[in-house]
Amino acid sequence: MIAAGIVLLTVGGVDLTRRSLTGMRRAIVLAVLGLVLLIASAGADAAVWSFVAVGVAAVWALATPDRRGGRAGFWPVALVVAVAALAVALLGVREDQGPLGEVWPSHSPLGAVSLDVAVLVAGALVFLLESGNVIVRIALRDGDVPVEERAATLKGGRLIGPIERVLVFALTLTGAFTLLAAVLAAKGIVRFPEISRDGEGGIRAEYFLIGSLVSWTTALAVAFLVWWGTSI
């Protein structure tokens, strides 16, 4: 399970870094994060998976579009899903979680979950923040929604999307399905005035529907991954 968490954490960290930094600063931050990842994963007896995660993250960063445009298919998403699912299938919650597992604060509120579960949940949350936006952009490009039209409509999606995905993820894992349905319905109600002003092309409606469905599916898939890992 910790392996899947490392993969999601690395991919999500790369996306957050490349969104916030450029040039040499980005390279330095990524190098430092890679070193920290290697040391921490070695302390949890999962060093091999840090190399796998770096490889997957490198392919993801090269293949997925950034904010300036471009076009990518869904194969990078399929790669991350396949590696994370394989990691969960191979490694559930381990009995021996390395030196870090031995010093994990079991007598504190954090002790309610093991180190493996904590890493998977942390990786899931980091991945949902910016990598979820990347997946939505891939879907919108594959859906042929014009870039210039998207830039002019529903600009709050870049901020709303991560918050929404984290809420869907948390409410799904806690079984609060009634509240989850209310949150999803509320988004549609809030966005309705903008969508209702849509022209004949239906760009706003298409953007909203594709973006929302892909965003929700991403959050539900990550929640399922965590549920599956804790159930093994």
N, C-alpha and C positions, 0 to 999 in steps of 0.2 A: 504493500500500500504506500509506503513512504516513497517508493520509486515513482509512482504516478504523481505524488505531490511535488517531487523534485522537478519532474518534467514540466508540470503546469506552472510552478513557481518560476522556473527559468524562462519559459516562453513569455509569461506575463511580465516578468522583470525586464526582459529585452524590449518589449513593446512600450512599457512605461518610460524606459530610458531613451529610446529613439524618438519618442514623442516630445520629451522634455529637453533633450540635449542634442547638440550637433558637433561635428568635427572632433577635435582632440579630446574635448571634455567627455564626449560620449564614449570614445575608445578607452579612456582612463577609467571611467566609472564601470564600464563593462568588464574590464580586466580585473578591477578590484572585486566586483561582484562574483566573477568566476572563481577567483581565489578563495573568497569567503565560502562559496558554494562547495568547493572541493574539500576544504577543511571541515566544514560542518557535516557534510555527507560522510566523510571518513570517520568522524566521531560517532556517527550513527550506523556504522558498518554498511554504508551504501555508496561507497566511493565510485564504484563502477557505473552506477546510474547517473552520477554527475556528468560523466563523459558522454553518456547517451543523451542526457538532457541538453548539454551544450551543442551536440551535433544536431539534434532536432530543432533547437532554437535557431541555429545558424541557417538551416534550410528554410525554416519558417520566415526569418527576417529577409532572406534573399528572394523568396517566392511571393510574399504577400505585399500588397500595395501600401504605400505610405500616404500621407495627407496630400501629396502633390499630384496624385492621380495614378494611372497605370491600370492594369487589368490582371487578375489572377483567378484561376479556377479554384474549385473546392478541394483539390488534392492536398494542399498543405494542411487543411483542416482534418482531412481523412488521416493524414500521417500522424498528427498529434493524437487524434482519437484512438487510432490503432495502437500506438505505443503506450498511451496511458491505460487503455483497456488491458493490454498484454501485461503491463506492470502490475495491475490490480489482480489479474488472474494468477500470476506467478507468485506474488507476495501479498499475503493478507496482513493482518496485524501480527507482527512477529513477537515471539516470546523474548528473544534476545535482541534488544534494540541498541546495542553498543554502549560505549561509555556515556554518551549523552542521555541515553535511556535510563542509565543507572542514576544519574543526577537529576533526572526529571522531577520537578516538585510535586510528588504524589500526595503530599499532605496539605496542598493548597487548592484553591478552586481549579487550577490547571490540571490537577490530578484526576479530574473526572474523565479526562480523555488521555490516551497514551500519546507518546511522542509521534508514533506513526500516523495516528489519526489527526493530530494537531498539524503536522506538516502537510497532509493531504488537504485539510480544510483551508490552511493558509494559502497553499498553492491554488486551490480553486478560487478563492476570493481575489487573489492577485490576477489570475488569468481572466476573470470576468470583468475586471475594470477596463483595461484598454484592449486586450486581445479580443474581447467580445465586440468592441467597436470595429476592429479589423475584419472580423467575420461578417459583420453587417455590411461593411463597405464592399467586401467580395460579392455578397449576395446582390447588392444594388448594381454593381457593375455587370454581373452576369444577367441581371434582369433588364439591362439596357436602359436604366433610368439616367437621363442626361446629367452629366456632372454639373453643368452650369445651373440647371434647374434645381438640383439637390442643394447646391450651395446657397440658393436664394430662399429656400423653404425649410421650415421646421428646424431652425438652427440649434434649438435647445437639446436636440437628440443626443449630442456628444456628451452632455452632462447627465441628462435624464436616463440614458441607456445604462450606464454603469450602476446607478442607484437602483434602477428597476431590476436589473439582473441580480444584484445582491439581495434585494427583497424577495424576488421569486425563489432564489436559491435557499435563503433562510426559512421562508415560510413553507416551502416544500419539505425540507428536512424535518421541520418541527410539526408537520402535519396540519398546519393552519390553513386548510384549503378554502374555507369560507372567506377568510381575510385575503387570501391570495386572489380569489375571484373578484373581490371588491377592489383590490389594487389595480388589477388589469382593466376592469370596467371603468374605473376612475380615469385612467389614462385616455381611454377612448372618449369619455365625456369632455375632458379638458381640451383635447385636440379637435373635437368636432367643429367648433367655429372656423378653425383654419381650413379643415378639410372641406367644409361646406362651401367655402369660397373658391373651390377648385374650378378650373376652367374645363374646356372640353377635353383637353389632353389627359386629365386625371392624374397629373404628376404627383400632387400632394397626397392623394389617396393611395396611389401605388407605393410611394416612398414610405408612408406611414405603415401600410399593411405588411410590406416586405420586411422593413426594418424591425417592426414590433414582433412579427412571427419568428424571424430568425433570432432576435435577441432573447425571446422567451424560450425558444427551443434550446439555445445554447445554455441558458441557466438551468433548465430542466435536465439536460444531458449531464452537466457537471454535478448537479444534485444527485442524479442516479448513480454516477460514478462513486461518489462518497458513500451513498447508501449501500451500494454493492460491496465496496471495500470493507465497510464495517460489518457486513452480514456474513462474510466468508469465515 
